[in-house]
Amino acid sequence: MWLSLFRIFLKSIRIKLVKHEHIKITPRAVAFNFSDSSIHWIPEDPFSSHTYNAINLLLPAGEFWFCRVFNKALPLIKDAQLKEDVRAFIKQEATHARAHIQGQKFMTEQHYNLDEGLKTAETLFEQLLSDKPFGLELSKSKWLASYWLTIRVGIVAAIEHFTGVIGQWTLDHSHNWDKYGADAEMSDLFRWHLAEEVEHRNVAFDLFQHLLQNKLGFYISRQVLMTAVFPIFMYLMVDIGRSLARQDDLVEMQKIAKASFPRILWELQKVGKQTGNLPTFTFLAKSVVRWISPNYHPDSEGNTEQALAYFARSAAVAAAKS
């Protein structure tokens, strides 16, 4: 009976490999100058400012890790177009990492100690998710090494789901930053970066699908990985944000520094709804519900034309060309 029910389930979900229109990915140079920027770069909104500031700490280690993982996957790619896209993805992610390292330097110049946040990112991406997790020599088994690589590509795909949906949110809503008088240079950093996340939103998902051809295995794997990635992603953002709030002189930030994880998620929801300066927790949770669909593909999550339009007016992109 159970076997029959399982077969009915497989037929009902109708998993298929989703095809989509190809998006050309263009690595581009940028130039930033944060000498006149403020740590509270969205005035009168220190919570949103520190939420984005936390990204400066988390992303360089994460994006360089993306590059290492995808470089290892390159020889396994049989589709020429996908291989070209992965190479362009790697170049974009490396540029993102270097730009956010500039953001880190800016924060240290503002007398913020970043050691705690950087250590967290280093432990995750350079140790736990390395080629030798927990010191295990996976390379001794060709199958284990290959499987671990595929899993890590899947983790990147799950993370890229969030960067993609947050990227589209930014294209749609970050005009609110301007209403608050947000710092132009820091605004451009996040808008440019997140617009490129929209531009390459399909690549990690397509690569994971390419490496894991079994349709049911692909569906189950990406659901299992998301159950880990979503809470860890949220926890890291909260934890690193708290490490910055502890160093802030504002009383409201000192309260955030001492708040529990659920309390800060509630604050994220409240501030997001009140200010429109950052996506709410429910916005992110709803995006996970869409991910659950057997026929989900990130192509439906973004507007490439909006991203390209932003590159055309980005001061950082223009500065790099001059």
N, C-alpha and C positions, 0 to 999 in steps of 0.2 A: 504493500500500500504506500509506504513512504517513498519508494522509488518512483512510483507512478505520480505521486504528488510533486516530487522534485522535477520530473520531466515536464509536468504541466507548468511549474514555476518558470523553468527555462524558456518554454515557448511563450509564456505570457510577457516576459520582460523584453524579448526580442532584441537582444543586444546586437548592435552592429557597429562596424568601424565607420565613423562619421567622416565624410568627405567635406571639404570646405574650399572656398576660393583662396588661392595663394596670396600671401601678403609679402611684398619685398621688404626686407629688413636692411636698414642703412645705418651702419656704425657712423657716428658723428662726433667730432671734437667739440669740447665746451671749455669756457674760461670763466671762472668765478672770482670775485673779490669781496670777501666778507669783512673788510676792515671797518666798515661803518655799520655793521649789523649788530643787533642786540640779542642776548640770550632769550629774552621774551620777544621773539620776532613777530608774533601776532600780538599787538598791544592789547592790554586789558584781558588777555586770555592766556595766562601762564600754563594752564593745564594742557591746552592744545599745543602750545609751543614746546613743552617738554615731551609730549607724546611724539611729536615729529623729531625732536632732538634725539630721542632714544634711538631712532632709526639710524642716525649717524654713527652710533656705537655698534649696532647689531649688523648692519649691512656689509661693510667692507669684508669682514671675515666670511660672512655667508656668501657673498657674491664671488669672491675669489674661490671659495669652495665649489660653487656652481661651475666655475670655469674648469677646475681640476677634474671634476666628475665628468663633465661633457667632453673634455679633451680625451679622457679615457674611453668614452663611448664612441668617439668618431670612427675608429676602425671597424666598428660593428654595424655601421649604417650602410645599407645597401641602396638606398634611394638617393640619387645625386642631388635632387632639389633639397631634400631634408638635410643632407650633409652641408650644403651651402648655407642653409638657414641656421644650423647649429653653430657653424663658424662665425656667422654674423652675430648671433646671440652671445657667444663667448666674448666677442670684442665689445659689444654694448655693456655687458655685465662688468667687464674689467674697468671700463670707463666710469661706470656708476660707482664702483668701489673706490677708485682714486678720487672721485669728486667728493664722496662722503668722508674720506680721510681728511680732505681740506676742511670739511665741517667739524671733524674732531679737533683739528688744530685750532680752529676758531673757538671752540668750547674751552680748550685748555687756556687759551689767551684770556678767556673770561673767568679764569681761576676756578674752573670745575675740574675735579679729579675724576678721571674716566676709568680708572683701573678696575673697579668692580664690574662695570658693564662690559669692558673689553675682555676681562677674564672669563665672564660668562659666555660670550660669543666664541672665544678661543676654545674653551672646553668643549662646547657643542660641535663646532665645525672642524676643529683641527685634531680632536681626540676621539670623541664618541662617534662621529660620522666619517672618520678617516679611513684609509685603506686597511688600517689595523685597529678596529674598534676594541677598546678595552685591552689593547696589546695583543689581540688574536692575530695570528699569522694566516689570514685567509688565502693568501696567494699560494699556499702549499696545495690547496685544492682548487683546480681550475673551475669546477662547477660552483663552489662556494664563492669564489672571487667574482665570477660572472653574475651570480645571483645577487650578491651584495651591491654590485655596480647598478644592476637594474633597479633594485629597491631604492637606491639613492637617487637615481633619475626620477623615480616615482615621487620621492620626497620633494625634489625640486619642482615637479609638476604641481604638487599640492600647494607648495608655497607660492608658486607663480599664479595659481588661481587667485590668491588674495592680492598679490601685487597688481594683477590685471584688473580685478573689480575695483580696487582702491584707486587705480589709475584712471579708470573711466569715471569714477565718482569725482575725482579731482578735476578732470576736464569739465564735468557738468556743474560742479558746485564751488570750486575754489575762488570764484569771484567774490565770495563772502570774505576771503582774506583781505581783498582790496578795500572792502567796506570798513574793515577794522584798521586799515592803514598798515598792513603787513609789510615787512621789509622786502623790497623788490628782489634783492639778490637771493635771499633764502627761499622766497616763494618760487623763483625761477629754478632753483636747484631741485625742489620737489616736483614742480610741474613738468620740467623737462624729463626728469628720471621717470616719473609715473606715466608720462606720455609714451616713452619708449617701452614701458611695460605693456601698454596697450598694443603698441606696434608689434611686439614679439610674443603676444599672449598665447599663441598656439604652439610655439616651438617645443617646450618641455613636455606638454601633453602628447604631441605628435611623436616625439622621440620615445616616450614611455610606451605608447601604443605600438610603435614600430618594433621595439625590443621584446615586447610581451605580446606576441601575436594571438595567443589564445584569448578569444573574446570574453569568455566567462572569467578566466584568470585575470585579465586586465580589469574588468569591472570590479571584481571582489578585491583585488589588490589596491586599487585606488580608493575604495571605500575604507579599507582597513588603515591605509596610510593617513587618510584624512582624519580618522578618529584620534590619531596621535598628533598630527601636525596642527590642527586647529587649537586645541587647548595649550599645546606647548608654545605656539606662536603668540597666543594671547598672554600667556604667563610671562614670556620673555619681554614682551613690550611693557607689561605692567611692572615687572621687577626692575628693568633697566630705567624705566621712567621714575620709579620710586628712588633709585639711587641718585638721580638728578634732583628730585624734589627735596631730598634730605639736605642738599647743599644750597637750597634757595632760602633767602631771608624772609620771603613772604610767609605770613602765618598760615594762609590757606594751603600753601605747598607743604609746609611742615605737617599739616593734618593729613594730606595725601600720602606723605612719606610713611606715616604710621598706620595707614588704613589697610584693611584686609583686601585680598584679591577680589572677592565679590563686591566689596564696597567701591573699589576703583572701577570695576566694570559698570557699576551703576552710575558712577560719575562720568564715565565715557558716554554712556547713553544720554545722560542729562545734558552734558555740555554739548554733545553733538547735536541734539535737538534744539537747544537754546541758541547756539551760535551759528550752526551750520559750518563750522570751521574744520570738522573732522567727521568721518563716518561713524555712525552709531554701532553699538554692539549688535543690535537686531539686524542692521543692514548686513553685517558680516555673517551672522547666523543664517539669514535667508539665502545668502549666496552658497552656503554649504548645502542647504536643501536642494538647490538647483544642481549642484555637483552630484547628488545621489542619483539623478536620472540616468538610466542605462544608456540613453542616447545623448548625454551631455557632451558638448564641445565648447571650449573657451571662445571660439570664434564669435559666438552669440553674445559675449559679455562686453564687447567693446566696439568703438567706432574709430576705425583707422583714419578716416578723413579728418576727424577732430584732432587726432594726435599729430598728423602731418601739418595741419593748420597752426598748431601751437609751435612746432619747430620753426616755422616760417617767421614767427614773431618773437622767438626766444632771444633775449639779450645775450645769454651765455653762448648760444650757437653762433650768433652774429659776431661776437667778440673773438671767438676762436678762428673765424675766417679772416679777420682784419689783420 
